[in-house]
Amino acid sequence: RLYSNYLMELRRLHLGQAMDIAWHRDNTKVPSVQEYLKMVKGKTGTLASLAAKTGTLASNADEETVKKAGIIASEIGAGFQIIDDVINLTTGNPGKKRGDDIVEGKKSLPVLTFFEQNKENPQKTQELSQCFIQASKEGIESPAVEKAITLMEQNSSIEIAKKKGIELIFNGGNSFIKLFGKDNEDAILIKELFVSMIPKELMGAENKDA
C-alpha cells in the first residue's frame, strides 16, 4: 500500500510539473483557473498528499481515511504554492528577484485571475501578454516586469489569489480536524502548524485569530 501510493503520487507530481513547464514555454497558452488548480495540486499538492497518505497508512487507517487525508493535504499544498507565487510578485522570494516568474513566463494564479477577469477586455489581456513577451526577451531588469505587476495590482488579481491561497490552507486545516475529530489534539496542531507557516505580512486581520 505504501509503495503503490508513493508511485501514484510521484506520477501525479511529474504530470503537474510537465503541465507547468509546457505553459511556461507557450506564450499563447492561457489555462483556466480550474486547470491551474488541477496542475498545482499535482506539482505541489502531491508532496503534501504523499506525507498525509504515508502517515495515515503507517497508522493502519482504512482506505477511505487515507484517500480523504491525501485530498485535504493536496489542497493545502496548492494553497502554499499560490502563496509562493503571490510573494514572488510582492516582496520577492528569498534568493530571487521580485517578478522573476514573469520573466520565466509562469502562468500563476494572479496572472490567470487577471486574464479571467478581463476576458471581455482584450486590450488589457494583450497588454499583460506583451509584458511577458518583453520581460522574457529583456530579463529581470526589464521595465515590463514592474508594469505587469502594476497591472495585476490595479486589477486586485494578486490580492484575490492571496485570499484563495490562505483559504485553501485554513479550510484544509479545518478539514483535518473534521476528519479526525474536533477533540483530536494532533489534528488541531496540524492546522496550527500550517497556519503558522503563512507569512505574517500576508495575513489579514480577519485571519490572524482564526
LOMAR-977633 format. One record per residue (C-alpha): residue number from 0; residue in three letters; x negated, y, z negated. Coordinates in steps of 0.05 Angstrom, whole numbers, plus 5000, padded with zeros to 4 digits. Layout:
<pts>
@num: NUM, residu: ALA, u: X, v: Y, w: Z
...
</pts>
This chain:
<pts>
@num: 0, residu: ARG, u: 5000, v: 5000, w: 5000
@num: 1, residu: LEU, u: 4943, v: 5048, w: 4984
@num: 2, residu: TYR, u: 4906, v: 5034, w: 5048
@num: 3, residu: SER, u: 4969, v: 5038, w: 5090
@num: 4, residu: ASN, u: 4987, v: 5106, w: 5062
@num: 5, residu: TYR, u: 4916, v: 5131, w: 5068
@num: 6, residu: LEU, u: 4912, v: 5113, w: 5142
@num: 7, residu: MET, u: 4981, v: 5143, w: 5157
@num: 8, residu: GLU, u: 4963, v: 5209, w: 5123
@num: 9, residu: LEU, u: 4896, v: 5211, w: 5159
@num: 10, residu: ARG, u: 4931, v: 5203, w: 5227
@num: 11, residu: ARG, u: 4980, v: 5259, w: 5209
@num: 12, residu: LEU, u: 4922, v: 5303, w: 5189
@num: 13, residu: HIS, u: 4888, v: 5292, w: 5256
@num: 14, residu: LEU, u: 4952, v: 5306, w: 5294
@num: 15, residu: GLY, u: 4964, v: 5371, w: 5256
@num: 16, residu: GLN, u: 4893, v: 5394, w: 5267
@num: 17, residu: ALA, u: 4897, v: 5377, w: 5341
@num: 18, residu: MET, u: 4962, v: 5418, w: 5348
@num: 19, residu: ASP, u: 4929, v: 5477, w: 5313
@num: 20, residu: ILE, u: 4867, v: 5475, w: 5358
@num: 21, residu: ALA, u: 4910, v: 5469, w: 5421
@num: 22, residu: TRP, u: 4949, v: 5531, w: 5402
@num: 23, residu: HIS, u: 4884, v: 5569, w: 5388
@num: 24, residu: ARG, u: 4858, v: 5553, w: 5457
@num: 25, residu: ASP, u: 4921, v: 5571, w: 5495
@num: 26, residu: ASN, u: 4937, v: 5645, w: 5491
@num: 27, residu: THR, u: 5003, v: 5634, w: 5528
@num: 28, residu: LYS, u: 5030, v: 5584, w: 5476
@num: 29, residu: VAL, u: 5072, v: 5614, w: 5421
@num: 30, residu: PRO, u: 5101, v: 5558, w: 5378
@num: 31, residu: SER, u: 5164, v: 5569, w: 5338
@num: 32, residu: VAL, u: 5162, v: 5579, w: 5263
@num: 33, residu: GLN, u: 5191, v: 5509, w: 5254
@num: 34, residu: GLU, u: 5137, v: 5479, w: 5299
@num: 35, residu: TYR, u: 5085, v: 5516, w: 5258
@num: 36, residu: LEU, u: 5112, v: 5488, w: 5193
@num: 37, residu: LYS, u: 5110, v: 5417, w: 5221
@num: 38, residu: MET, u: 5038, v: 5428, w: 5243
@num: 39, residu: VAL, u: 5015, v: 5456, w: 5177
@num: 40, residu: LYS, u: 5049, v: 5401, w: 5137
@num: 41, residu: GLY, u: 5005, v: 5355, w: 5178
@num: 42, residu: LYS, u: 4940, v: 5394, w: 5180
@num: 43, residu: THR, u: 4940, v: 5416, w: 5107
@num: 44, residu: GLY, u: 5001, v: 5384, w: 5074
@num: 45, residu: THR, u: 4975, v: 5313, w: 5085
@num: 46, residu: LEU, u: 4917, v: 5326, w: 5037
@num: 47, residu: ALA, u: 4966, v: 5343, w: 4981
@num: 48, residu: SER, u: 5013, v: 5287, w: 5003
@num: 49, residu: LEU, u: 4956, v: 5236, w: 5001
@num: 50, residu: ALA, u: 4938, v: 5257, w: 4930
@num: 51, residu: ALA, u: 5011, v: 5252, w: 4906
@num: 52, residu: LYS, u: 5022, v: 5185, w: 4940
@num: 53, residu: THR, u: 4958, v: 5156, w: 4913
@num: 54, residu: GLY, u: 4975, v: 5177, w: 4842
@num: 55, residu: THR, u: 5046, v: 5150, w: 4845
@num: 56, residu: LEU, u: 5023, v: 5086, w: 4878
@num: 57, residu: ALA, u: 4970, v: 5076, w: 4825
@num: 58, residu: SER, u: 5024, v: 5081, w: 4772
@num: 59, residu: ASN, u: 5063, v: 5026, w: 4809
@num: 60, residu: ALA, u: 5120, v: 5073, w: 4827
@num: 61, residu: ASP, u: 5175, v: 5049, w: 4874
@num: 62, residu: GLU, u: 5172, v: 5067, w: 4948
@num: 63, residu: GLU, u: 5227, v: 5120, w: 4943
@num: 64, residu: THR, u: 5188, v: 5158, w: 4889
@num: 65, residu: VAL, u: 5123, v: 5152, w: 4928
@num: 66, residu: LYS, u: 5158, v: 5179, w: 4991
@num: 67, residu: LYS, u: 5191, v: 5238, w: 4954
@num: 68, residu: ALA, u: 5127, v: 5256, w: 4918
@num: 69, residu: GLY, u: 5090, v: 5258, w: 4985
@num: 70, residu: ILE, u: 5142, v: 5303, w: 5018
@num: 71, residu: ILE, u: 5142, v: 5351, w: 4959
@num: 72, residu: ALA, u: 5066, v: 5355, w: 4958
@num: 73, residu: SER, u: 5061, v: 5366, w: 5033
@num: 74, residu: GLU, u: 5106, v: 5427, w: 5027
@num: 75, residu: ILE, u: 5063, v: 5454, w: 4971
@num: 76, residu: GLY, u: 5002, v: 5444, w: 5014
@num: 77, residu: ALA, u: 5036, v: 5481, w: 5071
@num: 78, residu: GLY, u: 5051, v: 5538, w: 5022
@num: 79, residu: PHE, u: 4977, v: 5544, w: 5005
@num: 80, residu: GLN, u: 4958, v: 5544, w: 5079
@num: 81, residu: ILE, u: 5006, v: 5602, w: 5090
@num: 82, residu: ILE, u: 4977, v: 5639, w: 5031
@num: 83, residu: ASP, u: 4907, v: 5628, w: 5060
@num: 84, residu: ASP, u: 4930, v: 5657, w: 5127
@num: 85, residu: VAL, u: 4960, v: 5718, w: 5092
@num: 86, residu: ILE, u: 4895, v: 5730, w: 5054
@num: 87, residu: ASN, u: 4857, v: 5728, w: 5120
@num: 88, residu: LEU, u: 4900, v: 5787, w: 5144
@num: 89, residu: THR, u: 4898, v: 5827, w: 5080
@num: 90, residu: THR, u: 4838, v: 5823, w: 5033
@num: 91, residu: GLY, u: 4800, v: 5773, w: 5075
@num: 92, residu: ASN, u: 4778, v: 5703, w: 5053
@num: 93, residu: PRO, u: 4712, v: 5694, w: 5016
@num: 94, residu: GLY, u: 4655, v: 5687, w: 5065
@num: 95, residu: LYS, u: 4698, v: 5712, w: 5123
@num: 96, residu: LYS, u: 4716, v: 5780, w: 5151
@num: 97, residu: ARG, u: 4787, v: 5805, w: 5148
@num: 98, residu: GLY, u: 4824, v: 5785, w: 5211
@num: 99, residu: ASP, u: 4776, v: 5734, w: 5239
@num: 100, residu: ASP, u: 4836, v: 5688, w: 5250
@num: 101, residu: ILE, u: 4857, v: 5739, w: 5304
@num: 102, residu: VAL, u: 4790, v: 5732, w: 5339
@num: 103, residu: GLU, u: 4799, v: 5656, w: 5338
@num: 104, residu: GLY, u: 4869, v: 5662, w: 5366
@num: 105, residu: LYS, u: 4901, v: 5629, w: 5307
@num: 106, residu: LYS, u: 4977, v: 5625, w: 5310
@num: 107, residu: SER, u: 4990, v: 5634, w: 5236
@num: 108, residu: LEU, u: 5058, v: 5645, w: 5204
@num: 109, residu: PRO, u: 5052, v: 5722, w: 5201
@num: 110, residu: VAL, u: 5038, v: 5722, w: 5276
@num: 111, residu: LEU, u: 5095, v: 5675, w: 5293
@num: 112, residu: THR, u: 5143, v: 5713, w: 5248
@num: 113, residu: PHE, u: 5124, v: 5776, w: 5287
@num: 114, residu: PHE, u: 5139, v: 5742, w: 5353
@num: 115, residu: GLU, u: 5205, v: 5713, w: 5328
@num: 116, residu: GLN, u: 5229, v: 5780, w: 5301
@num: 117, residu: ASN, u: 5211, v: 5816, w: 5365
@num: 118, residu: LYS, u: 5235, v: 5764, w: 5415
@num: 119, residu: GLU, u: 5283, v: 5816, w: 5444
@num: 120, residu: ASN, u: 5227, v: 5867, w: 5448
@num: 121, residu: PRO, u: 5176, v: 5841, w: 5500
@num: 122, residu: GLN, u: 5137, v: 5906, w: 5496
@num: 123, residu: LYS, u: 5120, v: 5893, w: 5423
@num: 124, residu: THR, u: 5102, v: 5819, w: 5433
@num: 125, residu: GLN, u: 5059, v: 5837, w: 5493
@num: 126, residu: GLU, u: 5023, v: 5890, w: 5452
@num: 127, residu: LEU, u: 5004, v: 5838, w: 5399
@num: 128, residu: SER, u: 4984, v: 5787, w: 5452
@num: 129, residu: GLN, u: 4938, v: 5838, w: 5484
@num: 130, residu: CYS, u: 4905, v: 5850, w: 5416
@num: 131, residu: PHE, u: 4890, v: 5775, w: 5411
@num: 132, residu: ILE, u: 4860, v: 5774, w: 5481
@num: 133, residu: GLN, u: 4817, v: 5836, w: 5468
@num: 134, residu: ALA, u: 4794, v: 5811, w: 5400
@num: 135, residu: SER, u: 4775, v: 5743, w: 5430
@num: 136, residu: LYS, u: 4730, v: 5778, w: 5481
@num: 137, residu: GLU, u: 4700, v: 5832, w: 5435
@num: 138, residu: GLY, u: 4694, v: 5795, w: 5368
@num: 139, residu: ILE, u: 4708, v: 5814, w: 5296
@num: 140, residu: GLU, u: 4686, v: 5887, w: 5304
@num: 141, residu: SER, u: 4738, v: 5898, w: 5359
@num: 142, residu: PRO, u: 4789, v: 5953, w: 5342
@num: 143, residu: ALA, u: 4842, v: 5904, w: 5367
@num: 144, residu: VAL, u: 4835, v: 5865, w: 5302
@num: 145, residu: GLU, u: 4858, v: 5922, w: 5257
@num: 146, residu: LYS, u: 4910, v: 5943, w: 5309
@num: 147, residu: ALA, u: 4941, v: 5873, w: 5307
@num: 148, residu: ILE, u: 4942, v: 5874, w: 5231
@num: 149, residu: THR, u: 4976, v: 5942, w: 5231
@num: 150, residu: LEU, u: 5029, v: 5917, w: 5279
@num: 151, residu: MET, u: 5045, v: 5859, w: 5233
@num: 152, residu: GLU, u: 5044, v: 5903, w: 5171
@num: 153, residu: GLN, u: 5093, v: 5952, w: 5203
@num: 154, residu: ASN, u: 5139, v: 5894, w: 5220
@num: 155, residu: SER, u: 5133, v: 5864, w: 5150
@num: 156, residu: SER, u: 5115, v: 5797, w: 5181
@num: 157, residu: ILE, u: 5055, v: 5789, w: 5134
@num: 158, residu: GLU, u: 5099, v: 5802, w: 5073
@num: 159, residu: ILE, u: 5152, v: 5754, w: 5098
@num: 160, residu: ALA, u: 5100, v: 5699, w: 5108
@num: 161, residu: LYS, u: 5071, v: 5712, w: 5038
@num: 162, residu: LYS, u: 5140, v: 5703, w: 5007
@num: 163, residu: LYS, u: 5151, v: 5639, w: 5046
@num: 164, residu: GLY, u: 5084, v: 5610, w: 5022
@num: 165, residu: ILE, u: 5099, v: 5628, w: 4949
@num: 166, residu: GLU, u: 5170, v: 5600, w: 4956
@num: 167, residu: LEU, u: 5144, v: 5533, w: 4981
@num: 168, residu: ILE, u: 5096, v: 5527, w: 4922
@num: 169, residu: PHE, u: 5147, v: 5546, w: 4870
@num: 170, residu: ASN, u: 5202, v: 5502, w: 4900
@num: 171, residu: GLY, u: 5153, v: 5444, w: 4905
@num: 172, residu: GLY, u: 5134, v: 5451, w: 4831
@num: 173, residu: ASN, u: 5207, v: 5452, w: 4812
@num: 174, residu: SER, u: 5220, v: 5391, w: 4856
@num: 175, residu: PHE, u: 5165, v: 5352, w: 4819
@num: 176, residu: ILE, u: 5199, v: 5369, w: 4753
@num: 177, residu: LYS, u: 5266, v: 5346, w: 4781
@num: 178, residu: LEU, u: 5235, v: 5281, w: 4808
@num: 179, residu: PHE, u: 5201, v: 5261, w: 4744
@num: 180, residu: GLY, u: 5248, v: 5293, w: 4693
@num: 181, residu: LYS, u: 5255, v: 5363, w: 4664
@num: 182, residu: ASP, u: 5222, v: 5340, w: 4599
@num: 183, residu: ASN, u: 5163, v: 5308, w: 4633
@num: 184, residu: GLU, u: 5103, v: 5347, w: 4608
@num: 185, residu: ASP, u: 5058, v: 5324, w: 4664
@num: 186, residu: ALA, u: 5106, v: 5348, w: 4718
@num: 187, residu: ILE, u: 5110, v: 5416, w: 4683
@num: 188, residu: LEU, u: 5034, v: 5420, w: 4680
@num: 189, residu: ILE, u: 5030, v: 5404, w: 4754
@num: 190, residu: LYS, u: 5076, v: 5462, w: 4771
@num: 191, residu: GLU, u: 5037, v: 5508, w: 4725
@num: 192, residu: LEU, u: 4972, v: 5487, w: 4758
@num: 193, residu: PHE, u: 4998, v: 5503, w: 4828
@num: 194, residu: VAL, u: 5027, v: 5570, w: 4807
@num: 195, residu: SER, u: 4961, v: 5589, w: 4773
@num: 196, residu: MET, u: 4925, v: 5577, w: 4839
@num: 197, residu: ILE, u: 4965, v: 5632, w: 4875
@num: 198, residu: PRO, u: 4921, v: 5695, w: 4876
@num: 199, residu: LYS, u: 4949, v: 5744, w: 4825
@num: 200, residu: GLU, u: 4947, v: 5802, w: 4874
@num: 201, residu: LEU, u: 4998, v: 5766, w: 4918
@num: 202, residu: MET, u: 5047, v: 5751, w: 4862
@num: 203, residu: GLY, u: 5105, v: 5799, w: 4859
@num: 204, residu: ALA, u: 5136, v: 5819, w: 4792
@num: 205, residu: GLU, u: 5195, v: 5773, w: 4806
@num: 206, residu: ASN, u: 5148, v: 5712, w: 4807
@num: 207, residu: LYS, u: 5099, v: 5726, w: 4751
@num: 208, residu: ASP, u: 5142, v: 5699, w: 4696
@num: 209, residu: ALA, u: 5174, v: 5642, w: 4735
</pts>
